[in-house]
Amino acid sequence: MDRVNGPFDGYYVASSANEIGAGSGRYLGFAKVCCARPGSFWLATLCEEPGCCAHLCGGGLFDTAEAAMASAELLARNHIRGRLTELAEGAAQGARSELRAVA
């Protein structure tokens, strides 16, 4: 089971869930954060830009594939939020440095 959602703040989340152990009924989710919309989780490739994209593993084993994918997608969206916060802080730091250089 896999799907692609987004964009979320300009990024797409491709997710998948796999049963861990045949017949176990326990699923682990995976997500990829992508700059461009992939055709599927399996076709999603990570770009060359440092820190842009990510391949993440969900937060544990779940009873359903849907729950495992939801967990992985939540981690991916948190990754996107963290990445945007880092970019904003970096831009603000750069602007402060430029102001000090002019003053």
CNS distance restraints for C-alpha pairs under 8 A (distance, minus, plus):
assign (resid   1 and name CA) (resid  16 and name CA) 5.67 0.50 0.50
assign (resid   1 and name CA) (resid  17 and name CA) 5.83 0.50 0.50
assign (resid   1 and name CA) (resid  18 and name CA) 7.40 0.50 0.50
assign (resid   1 and name CA) (resid  65 and name CA) 7.23 0.50 0.50
assign (resid   2 and name CA) (resid  14 and name CA) 7.33 0.50 0.50
assign (resid   2 and name CA) (resid  15 and name CA) 5.45 0.50 0.50
assign (resid   2 and name CA) (resid  16 and name CA) 4.11 0.50 0.50
assign (resid   2 and name CA) (resid  17 and name CA) 6.63 0.50 0.50
assign (resid   2 and name CA) (resid  40 and name CA) 6.99 0.50 0.50
assign (resid   2 and name CA) (resid  41 and name CA) 6.11 0.50 0.50
assign (resid   3 and name CA) (resid  14 and name CA) 5.75 0.50 0.50
assign (resid   3 and name CA) (resid  15 and name CA) 5.49 0.50 0.50
assign (resid   3 and name CA) (resid  16 and name CA) 6.63 0.50 0.50
assign (resid   3 and name CA) (resid  40 and name CA) 6.24 0.50 0.50
assign (resid   3 and name CA) (resid  41 and name CA) 6.51 0.50 0.50
assign (resid   4 and name CA) (resid  12 and name CA) 6.94 0.50 0.50
assign (resid   4 and name CA) (resid  13 and name CA) 5.65 0.50 0.50
assign (resid   4 and name CA) (resid  14 and name CA) 4.24 0.50 0.50
assign (resid   4 and name CA) (resid  15 and name CA) 6.31 0.50 0.50
assign (resid   4 and name CA) (resid  37 and name CA) 7.69 0.50 0.50
assign (resid   4 and name CA) (resid  38 and name CA) 7.31 0.50 0.50
assign (resid   4 and name CA) (resid  39 and name CA) 7.67 0.50 0.50
assign (resid   4 and name CA) (resid  40 and name CA) 6.19 0.50 0.50
assign (resid   4 and name CA) (resid  41 and name CA) 6.85 0.50 0.50
assign (resid   5 and name CA) (resid  12 and name CA) 5.87 0.50 0.50
assign (resid   5 and name CA) (resid  13 and name CA) 5.28 0.50 0.50
assign (resid   5 and name CA) (resid  14 and name CA) 6.41 0.50 0.50
assign (resid   6 and name CA) (resid  10 and name CA) 7.80 0.50 0.50
assign (resid   6 and name CA) (resid  11 and name CA) 6.58 0.50 0.50
assign (resid   6 and name CA) (resid  12 and name CA) 4.66 0.50 0.50
assign (resid   6 and name CA) (resid  13 and name CA) 6.23 0.50 0.50
assign (resid   7 and name CA) (resid  11 and name CA) 4.98 0.50 0.50
assign (resid   7 and name CA) (resid  12 and name CA) 4.74 0.50 0.50
assign (resid   7 and name CA) (resid  13 and name CA) 7.57 0.50 0.50
assign (resid   7 and name CA) (resid  37 and name CA) 7.92 0.50 0.50
assign (resid   8 and name CA) (resid  12 and name CA) 6.21 0.50 0.50
assign (resid   8 and name CA) (resid  13 and name CA) 7.95 0.50 0.50
assign (resid   8 and name CA) (resid  77 and name CA) 7.47 0.50 0.50
assign (resid   8 and name CA) (resid  80 and name CA) 7.84 0.50 0.50
assign (resid   9 and name CA) (resid  80 and name CA) 7.64 0.50 0.50
assign (resid  10 and name CA) (resid  35 and name CA) 7.02 0.50 0.50
assign (resid  11 and name CA) (resid  33 and name CA) 6.55 0.50 0.50
assign (resid  11 and name CA) (resid  34 and name CA) 5.66 0.50 0.50
assign (resid  11 and name CA) (resid  35 and name CA) 5.04 0.50 0.50
assign (resid  11 and name CA) (resid  36 and name CA) 6.95 0.50 0.50
assign (resid  11 and name CA) (resid  37 and name CA) 7.92 0.50 0.50
assign (resid  11 and name CA) (resid  80 and name CA) 7.42 0.50 0.50
assign (resid  12 and name CA) (resid  33 and name CA) 5.77 0.50 0.50
assign (resid  12 and name CA) (resid  34 and name CA) 5.10 0.50 0.50
assign (resid  12 and name CA) (resid  35 and name CA) 6.35 0.50 0.50
assign (resid  12 and name CA) (resid  36 and name CA) 6.63 0.50 0.50
assign (resid  12 and name CA) (resid  37 and name CA) 5.78 0.50 0.50
assign (resid  12 and name CA) (resid  38 and name CA) 7.90 0.50 0.50
assign (resid  13 and name CA) (resid  31 and name CA) 6.45 0.50 0.50
assign (resid  13 and name CA) (resid  32 and name CA) 5.66 0.50 0.50
assign (resid  13 and name CA) (resid  33 and name CA) 4.82 0.50 0.50
assign (resid  13 and name CA) (resid  34 and name CA) 6.30 0.50 0.50
assign (resid  13 and name CA) (resid  73 and name CA) 6.77 0.50 0.50
assign (resid  13 and name CA) (resid  76 and name CA) 6.74 0.50 0.50
assign (resid  13 and name CA) (resid  77 and name CA) 7.79 0.50 0.50
assign (resid  14 and name CA) (resid  31 and name CA) 5.51 0.50 0.50
assign (resid  14 and name CA) (resid  32 and name CA) 5.16 0.50 0.50
assign (resid  14 and name CA) (resid  33 and name CA) 6.63 0.50 0.50
assign (resid  14 and name CA) (resid  34 and name CA) 7.57 0.50 0.50
assign (resid  14 and name CA) (resid  38 and name CA) 7.33 0.50 0.50
assign (resid  14 and name CA) (resid  40 and name CA) 6.48 0.50 0.50
assign (resid  14 and name CA) (resid  41 and name CA) 4.76 0.50 0.50
assign (resid  14 and name CA) (resid  44 and name CA) 7.08 0.50 0.50
assign (resid  15 and name CA) (resid  29 and name CA) 7.11 0.50 0.50
assign (resid  15 and name CA) (resid  30 and name CA) 5.55 0.50 0.50
assign (resid  15 and name CA) (resid  31 and name CA) 4.21 0.50 0.50
assign (resid  15 and name CA) (resid  32 and name CA) 6.38 0.50 0.50
assign (resid  15 and name CA) (resid  41 and name CA) 5.65 0.50 0.50
assign (resid  15 and name CA) (resid  69 and name CA) 6.01 0.50 0.50
assign (resid  15 and name CA) (resid  72 and name CA) 6.94 0.50 0.50
assign (resid  15 and name CA) (resid  73 and name CA) 6.56 0.50 0.50
assign (resid  16 and name CA) (resid  29 and name CA) 5.68 0.50 0.50
assign (resid  16 and name CA) (resid  30 and name CA) 5.29 0.50 0.50
assign (resid  16 and name CA) (resid  31 and name CA) 6.43 0.50 0.50
assign (resid  16 and name CA) (resid  41 and name CA) 6.34 0.50 0.50
assign (resid  16 and name CA) (resid  69 and name CA) 5.90 0.50 0.50
assign (resid  17 and name CA) (resid  27 and name CA) 6.20 0.50 0.50
assign (resid  17 and name CA) (resid  28 and name CA) 5.50 0.50 0.50
assign (resid  17 and name CA) (resid  29 and name CA) 4.22 0.50 0.50
assign (resid  17 and name CA) (resid  30 and name CA) 6.17 0.50 0.50
assign (resid  17 and name CA) (resid  65 and name CA) 5.36 0.50 0.50
assign (resid  17 and name CA) (resid  66 and name CA) 7.55 0.50 0.50
assign (resid  17 and name CA) (resid  68 and name CA) 6.04 0.50 0.50
assign (resid  17 and name CA) (resid  69 and name CA) 5.60 0.50 0.50
assign (resid  18 and name CA) (resid  27 and name CA) 5.39 0.50 0.50
assign (resid  18 and name CA) (resid  28 and name CA) 5.57 0.50 0.50
assign (resid  18 and name CA) (resid  29 and name CA) 6.55 0.50 0.50
assign (resid  18 and name CA) (resid  65 and name CA) 6.95 0.50 0.50
assign (resid  19 and name CA) (resid  23 and name CA) 7.73 0.50 0.50
assign (resid  19 and name CA) (resid  24 and name CA) 7.09 0.50 0.50
assign (resid  19 and name CA) (resid  25 and name CA) 6.53 0.50 0.50
assign (resid  19 and name CA) (resid  26 and name CA) 5.63 0.50 0.50
assign (resid  19 and name CA) (resid  27 and name CA) 4.35 0.50 0.50
assign (resid  19 and name CA) (resid  28 and name CA) 6.50 0.50 0.50
assign (resid  19 and name CA) (resid  65 and name CA) 7.50 0.50 0.50
assign (resid  20 and name CA) (resid  24 and name CA) 6.63 0.50 0.50
assign (resid  20 and name CA) (resid  25 and name CA) 7.71 0.50 0.50
assign (resid  20 and name CA) (resid  26 and name CA) 5.83 0.50 0.50
assign (resid  20 and name CA) (resid  27 and name CA) 5.65 0.50 0.50
assign (resid  20 and name CA) (resid  28 and name CA) 6.68 0.50 0.50
assign (resid  21 and name CA) (resid  26 and name CA) 7.71 0.50 0.50
assign (resid  25 and name CA) (resid  63 and name CA) 5.98 0.50 0.50
assign (resid  25 and name CA) (resid  64 and name CA) 7.22 0.50 0.50
assign (resid  26 and name CA) (resid  61 and name CA) 5.78 0.50 0.50
assign (resid  26 and name CA) (resid  62 and name CA) 5.35 0.50 0.50
assign (resid  26 and name CA) (resid  63 and name CA) 5.00 0.50 0.50
assign (resid  26 and name CA) (resid  64 and name CA) 6.78 0.50 0.50
assign (resid  26 and name CA) (resid  65 and name CA) 7.99 0.50 0.50
assign (resid  27 and name CA) (resid  61 and name CA) 5.27 0.50 0.50
assign (resid  27 and name CA) (resid  62 and name CA) 5.07 0.50 0.50
assign (resid  27 and name CA) (resid  63 and name CA) 6.24 0.50 0.50
assign (resid  27 and name CA) (resid  64 and name CA) 6.12 0.50 0.50
assign (resid  27 and name CA) (resid  65 and name CA) 5.52 0.50 0.50
assign (resid  27 and name CA) (resid  68 and name CA) 5.88 0.50 0.50
assign (resid  28 and name CA) (resid  57 and name CA) 7.65 0.50 0.50
assign (resid  28 and name CA) (resid  58 and name CA) 6.27 0.50 0.50
assign (resid  28 and name CA) (resid  59 and name CA) 7.96 0.50 0.50
assign (resid  28 and name CA) (resid  60 and name CA) 6.31 0.50 0.50
assign (resid  28 and name CA) (resid  61 and name CA) 5.05 0.50 0.50
assign (resid  28 and name CA) (resid  62 and name CA) 6.54 0.50 0.50
assign (resid  28 and name CA) (resid  65 and name CA) 7.39 0.50 0.50
assign (resid  28 and name CA) (resid  68 and name CA) 5.31 0.50 0.50
assign (resid  28 and name CA) (resid  69 and name CA) 7.59 0.50 0.50
assign (resid  29 and name CA) (resid  57 and name CA) 6.13 0.50 0.50
assign (resid  29 and name CA) (resid  58 and name CA) 4.70 0.50 0.50
assign (resid  29 and name CA) (resid  59 and name CA) 7.74 0.50 0.50
assign (resid  29 and name CA) (resid  60 and name CA) 7.93 0.50 0.50
assign (resid  29 and name CA) (resid  61 and name CA) 7.90 0.50 0.50
assign (resid  29 and name CA) (resid  65 and name CA) 7.33 0.50 0.50
assign (resid  29 and name CA) (resid  68 and name CA) 4.40 0.50 0.50
assign (resid  29 and name CA) (resid  69 and name CA) 4.67 0.50 0.50
assign (resid  29 and name CA) (resid  70 and name CA) 7.69 0.50 0.50
assign (resid  29 and name CA) (resid  71 and name CA) 6.79 0.50 0.50
assign (resid  29 and name CA) (resid  72 and name CA) 5.26 0.50 0.50
assign (resid  30 and name CA) (resid  55 and name CA) 7.44 0.50 0.50
assign (resid  30 and name CA) (resid  56 and name CA) 5.68 0.50 0.50
assign (resid  30 and name CA) (resid  57 and name CA) 4.50 0.50 0.50
assign (resid  30 and name CA) (resid  58 and name CA) 5.40 0.50 0.50
assign (resid  30 and name CA) (resid  68 and name CA) 7.90 0.50 0.50
assign (resid  30 and name CA) (resid  69 and name CA) 6.67 0.50 0.50
assign (resid  30 and name CA) (resid  72 and name CA) 5.32 0.50 0.50
assign (resid  30 and name CA) (resid  73 and name CA) 7.84 0.50 0.50
assign (resid  31 and name CA) (resid  41 and name CA) 7.63 0.50 0.50
assign (resid  31 and name CA) (resid  55 and name CA) 5.86 0.50 0.50
assign (resid  31 and name CA) (resid  56 and name CA) 5.12 0.50 0.50
assign (resid  31 and name CA) (resid  57 and name CA) 6.42 0.50 0.50
assign (resid  31 and name CA) (resid  58 and name CA) 7.36 0.50 0.50
assign (resid  31 and name CA) (resid  69 and name CA) 7.62 0.50 0.50
assign (resid  31 and name CA) (resid  72 and name CA) 5.40 0.50 0.50
assign (resid  31 and name CA) (resid  73 and name CA) 6.06 0.50 0.50
assign (resid  31 and name CA) (resid  76 and name CA) 6.39 0.50 0.50
assign (resid  32 and name CA) (resid  41 and name CA) 7.17 0.50 0.50
assign (resid  32 and name CA) (resid  44 and name CA) 7.14 0.50 0.50
assign (resid  32 and name CA) (resid  46 and name CA) 7.86 0.50 0.50
assign (resid  32 and name CA) (resid  53 and name CA) 7.17 0.50 0.50
assign (resid  32 and name CA) (resid  54 and name CA) 5.53 0.50 0.50
assign (resid  32 and name CA) (resid  55 and name CA) 4.42 0.50 0.50
assign (resid  32 and name CA) (resid  56 and name CA) 6.13 0.50 0.50
assign (resid  32 and name CA) (resid  76 and name CA) 7.12 0.50 0.50
assign (resid  33 and name CA) (resid  46 and name CA) 7.83 0.50 0.50
assign (resid  33 and name CA) (resid  52 and name CA) 7.93 0.50 0.50
assign (resid  33 and name CA) (resid  53 and name CA) 4.96 0.50 0.50
assign (resid  33 and name CA) (resid  54 and name CA) 5.05 0.50 0.50
assign (resid  33 and name CA) (resid  55 and name CA) 6.53 0.50 0.50
assign (resid  33 and name CA) (resid  76 and name CA) 6.25 0.50 0.50
assign (resid  33 and name CA) (resid  80 and name CA) 7.70 0.50 0.50
assign (resid  34 and name CA) (resid  38 and name CA) 7.49 0.50 0.50
assign (resid  34 and name CA) (resid  44 and name CA) 7.15 0.50 0.50
assign (resid  34 and name CA) (resid  45 and name CA) 7.37 0.50 0.50
assign (resid  34 and name CA) (resid  46 and name CA) 6.40 0.50 0.50
assign (resid  34 and name CA) (resid  47 and name CA) 7.44 0.50 0.50
assign (resid  34 and name CA) (resid  52 and name CA) 7.56 0.50 0.50
assign (resid  34 and name CA) (resid  53 and name CA) 5.16 0.50 0.50
assign (resid  34 and name CA) (resid  54 and name CA) 7.23 0.50 0.50
assign (resid  35 and name CA) (resid  47 and name CA) 7.33 0.50 0.50
assign (resid  35 and name CA) (resid  52 and name CA) 7.14 0.50 0.50
assign (resid  35 and name CA) (resid  53 and name CA) 6.67 0.50 0.50
assign (resid  38 and name CA) (resid  43 and name CA) 6.13 0.50 0.50
assign (resid  38 and name CA) (resid  44 and name CA) 4.97 0.50 0.50
assign (resid  38 and name CA) (resid  45 and name CA) 7.70 0.50 0.50
assign (resid  39 and name CA) (resid  43 and name CA) 5.91 0.50 0.50
assign (resid  39 and name CA) (resid  44 and name CA) 6.99 0.50 0.50
assign (resid  40 and name CA) (resid  44 and name CA) 6.20 0.50 0.50
assign (resid  46 and name CA) (resid  53 and name CA) 5.59 0.50 0.50
assign (resid  46 and name CA) (resid  54 and name CA) 6.81 0.50 0.50
assign (resid  46 and name CA) (resid  55 and name CA) 7.88 0.50 0.50
assign (resid  47 and name CA) (resid  52 and name CA) 7.25 0.50 0.50
assign (resid  47 and name CA) (resid  53 and name CA) 6.34 0.50 0.50
assign (resid  49 and name CA) (resid  53 and name CA) 7.62 0.50 0.50
assign (resid  51 and name CA) (resid  83 and name CA) 7.58 0.50 0.50
assign (resid  52 and name CA) (resid  83 and name CA) 7.66 0.50 0.50
assign (resid  56 and name CA) (resid  72 and name CA) 6.94 0.50 0.50
assign (resid  56 and name CA) (resid  75 and name CA) 7.39 0.50 0.50
assign (resid  56 and name CA) (resid  76 and name CA) 6.93 0.50 0.50
assign (resid  57 and name CA) (resid  72 and name CA) 6.16 0.50 0.50
assign (resid  58 and name CA) (resid  68 and name CA) 6.56 0.50 0.50
assign (resid  58 and name CA) (resid  69 and name CA) 7.29 0.50 0.50
assign (resid  58 and name CA) (resid  71 and name CA) 5.43 0.50 0.50
assign (resid  58 and name CA) (resid  72 and name CA) 3.98 0.50 0.50
assign (resid  58 and name CA) (resid  73 and name CA) 7.76 0.50 0.50
assign (resid  58 and name CA) (resid  75 and name CA) 6.88 0.50 0.50
assign (resid  59 and name CA) (resid  68 and name CA) 7.85 0.50 0.50
assign (resid  59 and name CA) (resid  71 and name CA) 5.96 0.50 0.50
assign (resid  59 and name CA) (resid  72 and name CA) 6.64 0.50 0.50
assign (resid  59 and name CA) (resid  75 and name CA) 7.76 0.50 0.50
assign (resid  60 and name CA) (resid  68 and name CA) 7.64 0.50 0.50
assign (resid  61 and name CA) (resid  68 and name CA) 6.78 0.50 0.50
assign (resid  62 and name CA) (resid  67 and name CA) 6.12 0.50 0.50
assign (resid  62 and name CA) (resid  68 and name CA) 5.46 0.50 0.50
assign (resid  63 and name CA) (resid  67 and name CA) 7.21 0.50 0.50
assign (resid  63 and name CA) (resid  68 and name CA) 7.85 0.50 0.50
assign (resid  64 and name CA) (resid  68 and name CA) 6.43 0.50 0.50
assign (resid  65 and name CA) (resid  69 and name CA) 6.16 0.50 0.50
assign (resid  66 and name CA) (resid  70 and name CA) 6.10 0.50 0.50
assign (resid  67 and name CA) (resid  71 and name CA) 6.20 0.50 0.50
assign (resid  68 and name CA) (resid  72 and name CA) 6.39 0.50 0.50
assign (resid  69 and name CA) (resid  73 and name CA) 6.02 0.50 0.50
assign (resid  70 and name CA) (resid  74 and name CA) 6.11 0.50 0.50
assign (resid  71 and name CA) (resid  75 and name CA) 6.43 0.50 0.50
assign (resid  72 and name CA) (resid  76 and name CA) 6.25 0.50 0.50
assign (resid  73 and name CA) (resid  77 and name CA) 6.16 0.50 0.50
assign (resid  74 and name CA) (resid  78 and name CA) 6.18 0.50 0.50
assign (resid  75 and name CA) (resid  79 and name CA) 6.14 0.50 0.50
assign (resid  76 and name CA) (resid  80 and name CA) 6.29 0.50 0.50
assign (resid  77 and name CA) (resid  81 and name CA) 6.24 0.50 0.50
assign (resid  78 and name CA) (resid  82 and name CA) 6.08 0.50 0.50
assign (resid  79 and name CA) (resid  83 and name CA) 6.04 0.50 0.50
assign (resid  80 and name CA) (resid  84 and name CA) 6.16 0.50 0.50
assign (resid  81 and name CA) (resid  85 and name CA) 6.16 0.50 0.50
assign (resid  82 and name CA) (resid  86 and name CA) 6.20 0.50 0.50
assign (resid  83 and name CA) (resid  87 and name CA) 6.25 0.50 0.50
assign (resid  84 and name CA) (resid  88 and name CA) 6.10 0.50 0.50
assign (resid  85 and name CA) (resid  89 and name CA) 6.08 0.50 0.50
assign (resid  86 and name CA) (resid  90 and name CA) 6.04 0.50 0.50
assign (resid  87 and name CA) (resid  91 and name CA) 6.14 0.50 0.50
assign (resid  88 and name CA) (resid  92 and name CA) 6.15 0.50 0.50
assign (resid  89 and name CA) (resid  93 and name CA) 6.08 0.50 0.50
assign (resid  90 and name CA) (resid  94 and name CA) 6.13 0.50 0.50
assign (resid  91 and name CA) (resid  95 and name CA) 6.20 0.50 0.50
assign (resid  92 and name CA) (resid  96 and name CA) 6.24 0.50 0.50
assign (resid  93 and name CA) (resid  97 and name CA) 6.22 0.50 0.50
assign (resid  94 and name CA) (resid  98 and name CA) 6.24 0.50 0.50
assign (resid  95 and name CA) (resid  99 and name CA) 6.22 0.50 0.50
assign (resid  96 and name CA) (resid 100 and name CA) 6.26 0.50 0.50
assign (resid  97 and name CA) (resid 101 and name CA) 6.24 0.50 0.50
assign (resid  98 and name CA) (resid 102 and name CA) 6.30 0.50 0.50
assign (resid  99 and name CA) (resid 103 and name CA) 6.13 0.50 0.50
